[in-house]
Amino acid sequence: MEDIKAMQESTASHPFNPLERRVTFAKKDSTIAVFDSKQHTSRISQHFGQFGRADGEFHRPAGVIVSNLGEIYVADTGNQRIQVFDSSGVFLRLFTTRINGYTKSCPTGIAIVGNMFLVTDPVNNAVNMFDFRGNFTGHFSEDTVFDRPASISVDRTYGIVAISDQLGVRIFTAKGERRAGDILLAGHVGPIANEVACNGRGEILLSCWYDHCVKVYDLNSGFKTRIGDRGDWLGRLERPRGVGVDRQGKIVVSDAGNRRVQLFDPRDRLGFCRLVAAPADGLREPYGVQALSDGRFVVVDNALSKVFSVSKSRCEP
């Protein structure tokens, strides 16, 4: 592993996310990067990992969270495990997600609820629970029949857990009880489940790769609006993947088909806010993306199997 610059992160608490700073990630590339996006220029302040099976290496990572202790938990999908790193990217430990009875596991999304981890496993149609030592403790909402669950997000303000699968988004309480507000996407079943995010204001964001947009749903009233249309102009999207929300309520989208990451302000009439990162930064196929509490964004590029860094981004207002 190459030398890693230390990542200085704010530990300020926030009512939407008091226990952790969350990031979600990618598939086959194993490249993780953190962009500094407070200004119109962005640069990677941390990078680690490469393709492989040894400790600290990844095979199609698909989800990451950062705890309030600064430890980074990576869902290492292809290697069927969760890996843990310190805030500088140094490998600490790992635990397997291949529990008894599974011939194979496929950890993708990951979230923290209370004192446990929730890990989506589309191969086994399950959302599994683990304690902080990596011990399997049971299945989340065991009575629910999932259809390849892939992405998970927690809204602590409203006390909900949103889980996306092939048919849409299922809404639960933190204890795994079903509640009203499921988002069904009849007619849009496909090979790739949509990425889901909660914004802390009773809304669910769904990154729709098939429709080249992000759809916003209200927990009570249903569909609210959509962000983006297909195209390569700024503000348009092509096969978007990861989606997240920063502390100002702006929506960050991994615009995979256009090899860039864009930031949208839903309060603005035009929606588009600015470009966070672009092909000039070394992006090839950005996948998962999330905002950190200190203003940076974390991105995974699944087309590359090496560590990369971006010193400057073509960020335009």
Secondary structure per residue as TSV (DSSP state, phi and psi in degrees):
chain	resnum	aa	ss	phi	psi
A	1	M	-	360.0	139.0
A	2	E	-	-73.7	163.5
A	3	D	-	-60.9	148.4
A	4	I	-	-124.1	132.0
A	5	K	-	-73.0	140.0
A	6	A	-	-68.1	139.8
A	7	M	-	-99.1	120.8
A	8	Q	-	-96.7	112.2
A	9	E	-	-116.4	143.5
A	10	S	-	-70.2	141.3
A	11	T	-	-108.5	15.5
A	12	A	-	-62.1	138.6
A	13	S	-	-78.9	160.8
A	14	H	-	-149.2	136.6
A	15	P	T	-61.9	-26.4
A	16	F	T	-75.4	-27.4
A	17	N	-	-150.2	67.9
A	18	P	S	-76.7	-17.8
A	19	L	S	-103.2	-16.1
A	20	E	E	-159.4	164.4
A	21	R	E	-113.0	122.8
A	22	R	E	-105.7	142.4
A	23	V	E	-140.7	143.8
A	24	T	-	-122.4	153.0
A	25	F	-	-136.8	-157.8
A	26	A	-	-111.8	-170.9
A	27	K	S	-113.9	-120.4
A	28	K	T	-72.9	6.1
A	29	D	T	-96.4	-33.2
A	30	S	-	73.8	17.7
A	31	T	E	-102.2	126.3
A	32	I	E	-120.7	133.9
A	33	A	E	-142.1	148.0
A	34	V	E	-118.5	120.4
A	35	F	E	-98.6	137.0
A	36	D	-	-88.4	112.5
A	37	S	-	-121.7	23.1
A	38	K	S	-68.4	-31.8
A	39	Q	S	-107.9	-172.7
A	40	H	S	-79.9	-4.2
A	41	T	-	-111.0	144.1
A	42	S	-	-125.3	144.8
A	43	R	-	-148.5	149.1
A	44	I	E	-73.8	125.6
A	45	S	E	-103.0	-6.8
A	46	Q	E	-155.1	142.2
A	47	H	E	-153.6	141.7
A	48	F	E	-161.1	162.6
A	49	G	-	93.1	152.3
A	50	Q	-	-155.3	168.8
A	51	F	B	-67.3	133.7
A	52	G	S	161.0	-174.8
A	53	R	S	-121.1	-3.0
A	54	A	S	-75.5	168.7
A	55	D	T	-56.6	133.6
A	56	G	T	85.5	-3.7
A	57	E	-	-108.8	158.0
A	58	F	B	-123.7	155.2
A	59	H	S	-134.0	97.2
A	60	R	S	59.3	59.9
A	61	P	E	-63.6	145.3
A	62	A	E	-135.4	13.4
A	63	G	E	179.8	144.2
A	64	V	E	-146.3	141.5
A	65	I	E	-130.5	153.5
A	66	V	E	-118.9	119.0
A	67	S	E	-76.3	170.8
A	68	N	T	-69.3	-10.7
A	69	L	T	-89.3	-1.9
A	70	G	S	87.4	4.9
A	71	E	-	-82.6	138.7
A	72	I	E	-105.7	122.2
A	73	Y	E	-106.6	121.7
A	74	V	E	-114.4	126.5
A	75	A	E	-79.9	99.6
A	76	D	E	-88.3	84.4
A	77	T	G	-56.1	-57.0
A	78	G	G	-65.0	-25.8
A	79	N	G	-94.4	2.8
A	80	Q	T	56.6	53.4
A	81	R	E	-162.0	165.1
A	82	I	E	-110.1	128.0
A	83	Q	E	-108.3	147.2
A	84	V	E	-121.5	134.4
A	85	F	E	-130.2	155.7
A	86	D	-	-80.9	179.6
A	87	S	T	-67.8	-12.5
A	88	S	T	-95.8	2.1
A	89	G	S	87.5	11.6
A	90	V	-	-82.9	129.5
A	91	F	E	-63.0	134.5
A	92	L	E	-112.6	-52.5
A	93	R	E	-167.0	176.5
A	94	L	E	-151.5	162.8
A	95	F	E	-144.8	148.5
A	96	T	E	-79.3	150.9
A	97	T	-	-107.7	4.8
A	98	R	-	-87.4	87.6
A	99	I	-	-82.5	170.6
A	100	N	T	-57.5	132.6
A	101	G	T	97.7	-13.8
A	102	Y	-	-96.3	130.1
A	103	T	S	-82.8	-20.6
A	104	K	-	-157.9	147.1
A	105	S	-	-124.5	160.7
A	106	C	-	-142.6	71.9
A	107	P	-	-64.5	129.8
A	108	T	-	-124.9	-78.4
A	109	G	-	-82.6	153.4
A	110	I	E	-147.7	141.6
A	111	A	E	-151.2	162.3
A	112	I	E	-109.8	127.5
A	113	V	E	-128.8	112.4
A	114	G	T	63.3	-122.2
A	115	N	T	-107.8	30.0
A	116	M	E	-141.7	161.0
A	117	F	E	-98.1	141.1
A	118	L	E	-110.8	127.6
A	119	V	E	-127.1	121.5
A	120	T	E	-79.3	141.4
A	121	D	E	-135.5	92.6
A	122	P	G	-66.6	-28.1
A	123	V	G	-64.7	-38.3
A	124	N	G	-102.5	8.8
A	125	N	T	50.3	47.4
A	126	A	E	-141.1	157.7
A	127	V	E	-119.7	110.5
A	128	N	E	-98.6	150.7
A	129	M	E	-111.0	137.5
A	130	F	E	-133.6	147.2
A	131	D	-	-84.5	-180.0
A	132	F	T	-72.8	-7.9
A	133	R	T	-94.0	-2.2
A	134	G	S	89.8	12.8
A	135	N	-	-84.8	132.8
A	136	F	E	-68.6	129.9
A	137	T	E	-117.5	-6.1
A	138	G	E	144.6	-176.1
A	139	H	E	-103.1	136.2
A	140	F	T	-74.5	131.4
A	141	S	T	47.5	63.6
A	142	E	T	-58.7	-26.8
A	143	D	T	-80.2	-9.8
A	144	T	-	-83.8	135.6
A	145	V	-	-96.7	106.9
A	146	F	-	-88.4	155.8
A	147	D	S	-119.8	87.1
A	148	R	S	55.8	63.7
A	149	P	-	-63.4	136.8
A	150	A	-	-127.7	-33.5
A	151	S	E	-132.4	149.4
A	152	I	E	-144.6	143.2
A	153	S	E	-146.3	149.2
A	154	V	E	-119.5	132.3
A	155	D	E	-114.5	101.5
A	156	R	T	-76.8	-22.5
A	157	T	T	-63.8	-42.7
A	158	Y	T	-101.3	-1.3
A	159	G	T	66.1	39.1
A	160	I	E	-122.2	158.6
A	161	V	E	-121.8	124.1
A	162	A	E	-107.7	127.6
A	163	I	E	-126.8	125.9
A	164	S	E	-97.8	140.7
A	165	D	E	-138.1	-164.3
A	166	Q	T	-61.7	-26.3
A	167	L	T	-98.6	-13.1
A	168	G	E	151.2	-139.2
A	169	V	E	-125.7	129.6
A	170	R	E	-99.8	139.5
A	171	I	E	-112.5	131.7
A	172	F	E	-134.2	163.1
A	173	T	E	-81.6	171.2
A	174	A	T	-63.5	-20.3
A	175	K	T	-89.8	2.1
A	176	G	S	89.9	11.3
A	177	E	-	-85.3	136.8
A	178	R	B	-68.2	145.5
A	179	R	-	-138.5	166.8
A	180	A	S	-67.3	155.5
A	181	G	-	116.7	6.5
A	182	D	-	-54.5	144.0
A	183	I	E	-110.7	108.1
A	184	L	E	-99.0	138.2
A	185	L	-	-119.1	62.6
A	186	A	T	-58.7	135.1
A	187	G	T	89.3	-2.7
A	188	H	-	-121.4	24.6
A	189	V	-	-67.8	132.4
A	190	G	-	-155.1	-176.8
A	191	P	S	-72.6	-16.8
A	192	I	S	-120.2	120.3
A	193	A	-	-72.7	153.4
A	194	N	-	-79.4	150.8
A	195	E	E	-85.6	141.8
A	196	V	E	-122.1	147.9
A	197	A	E	-148.4	148.5
A	198	C	E	-107.3	143.6
A	199	N	-	-105.5	4.1
A	200	G	S	78.7	5.4
A	201	R	S	-125.3	27.2
A	202	G	S	78.1	22.2
A	203	E	E	-123.5	146.7
A	204	I	E	-111.8	130.6
A	205	L	E	-104.4	134.1
A	206	L	E	-128.7	116.2
A	207	S	E	-82.8	112.1
A	208	C	E	-102.8	99.3
A	209	W	T	-64.5	-33.1
A	210	Y	T	-75.9	-24.4
A	211	D	T	-111.6	2.3
A	212	H	T	55.2	48.1
A	213	C	E	-161.0	175.3
A	214	V	E	-115.4	126.0
A	215	K	E	-101.7	139.9
A	216	V	E	-112.7	127.6
A	217	Y	E	-121.3	137.9
A	218	D	E	-88.7	137.5
A	219	L	T	-59.4	-29.4
A	220	N	T	-98.7	-39.5
A	221	S	T	-105.8	-5.0
A	222	G	E	88.9	-148.0
A	223	F	E	-56.5	135.5
A	224	K	E	-117.7	-51.5
A	225	T	E	-164.2	173.0
A	226	R	E	-128.8	151.2
A	227	I	E	-120.2	125.1
A	228	G	-	89.1	155.4
A	229	D	-	-137.4	167.4
A	230	R	B	-68.7	135.4
A	231	G	S	156.3	177.6
A	232	D	S	-113.6	2.1
A	233	W	S	-69.4	160.2
A	234	L	T	-61.0	135.3
A	235	G	T	92.7	-9.0
A	236	R	-	-106.7	162.6
A	237	L	B	-130.4	153.8
A	238	E	S	-138.7	110.5
A	239	R	S	51.3	58.9
A	240	P	E	-65.2	147.1
A	241	R	E	-117.4	-95.3
A	242	G	E	-68.0	151.5
A	243	V	E	-144.2	144.4
A	244	G	E	-153.5	175.5
A	245	V	E	-132.7	134.2
A	246	D	-	-90.6	-178.9
A	247	R	T	-70.7	-16.7
A	248	Q	T	-91.2	1.8
A	249	G	S	86.1	4.1
A	250	K	-	-76.0	150.5
A	251	I	E	-107.8	123.5
A	252	V	E	-103.5	132.8
A	253	V	E	-129.0	132.2
A	254	S	E	-84.0	104.1
A	255	D	E	-89.4	77.3
A	256	A	G	-60.8	-44.5
A	257	G	G	-63.8	-26.3
A	258	N	G	-100.2	4.7
A	259	R	T	57.9	47.3
A	260	R	E	-154.8	170.4
A	261	V	E	-124.3	129.0
A	262	Q	E	-120.2	152.5
A	263	L	E	-115.8	131.8
A	264	F	E	-121.5	144.1
A	265	D	-	-113.0	104.9
A	266	P	T	-65.2	-13.9
A	267	R	T	-83.8	-13.9
A	268	D	S	-87.9	143.6
A	269	R	S	-60.0	-39.7
A	270	L	S	-86.0	-17.1
A	271	G	-	84.5	-54.8
A	272	F	E	-65.9	134.4
A	273	C	E	-106.6	-59.4
A	274	R	E	-171.3	169.3
A	275	L	E	-88.6	127.7
A	276	V	E	-89.6	-45.9
A	277	A	E	-152.5	155.1
A	278	A	-	-143.7	174.8
A	279	P	G	-54.7	-30.6
A	280	A	G	-62.8	-20.9
A	281	D	G	-84.4	-1.2
A	282	G	T	101.9	5.0
A	283	L	-	-73.0	140.4
A	284	R	S	-120.2	-48.7
A	285	E	S	-148.0	78.8
A	286	P	E	-62.8	140.3
A	287	Y	E	-120.7	-95.7
A	288	G	E	-72.4	145.8
A	289	V	E	-151.8	140.5
A	290	Q	E	-150.7	155.5
A	291	A	E	-91.5	138.1
A	292	L	-	-92.9	163.2
A	293	S	T	-69.7	-17.5
A	294	D	T	-94.3	10.2
A	295	G	S	99.4	-5.5
A	296	R	-	-89.2	165.0
A	297	F	E	-121.1	146.3
A	298	V	E	-110.8	131.4
A	299	V	E	-132.8	143.9
A	300	V	E	-118.7	135.5
A	301	D	E	-108.8	112.4
A	302	N	T	-86.3	0.0
A	303	A	T	-90.8	-10.8
A	304	L	-	-112.6	141.8
A	305	S	-	-115.1	44.6
A	306	K	S	-150.9	164.5
A	307	V	-	-79.9	134.1
A	308	F	-	-133.2	161.0
A	309	S	-	-136.0	145.7
A	310	V	-	-115.8	119.8
A	311	S	S	-87.9	-23.7
A	312	K	-	-153.6	141.9
A	313	S	-	-118.2	149.1
A	314	R	-	-83.7	70.6
A	315	C	-	-90.1	118.3
A	316	E	-	-111.1	142.6
A	317	P	-	-63.0	360.0
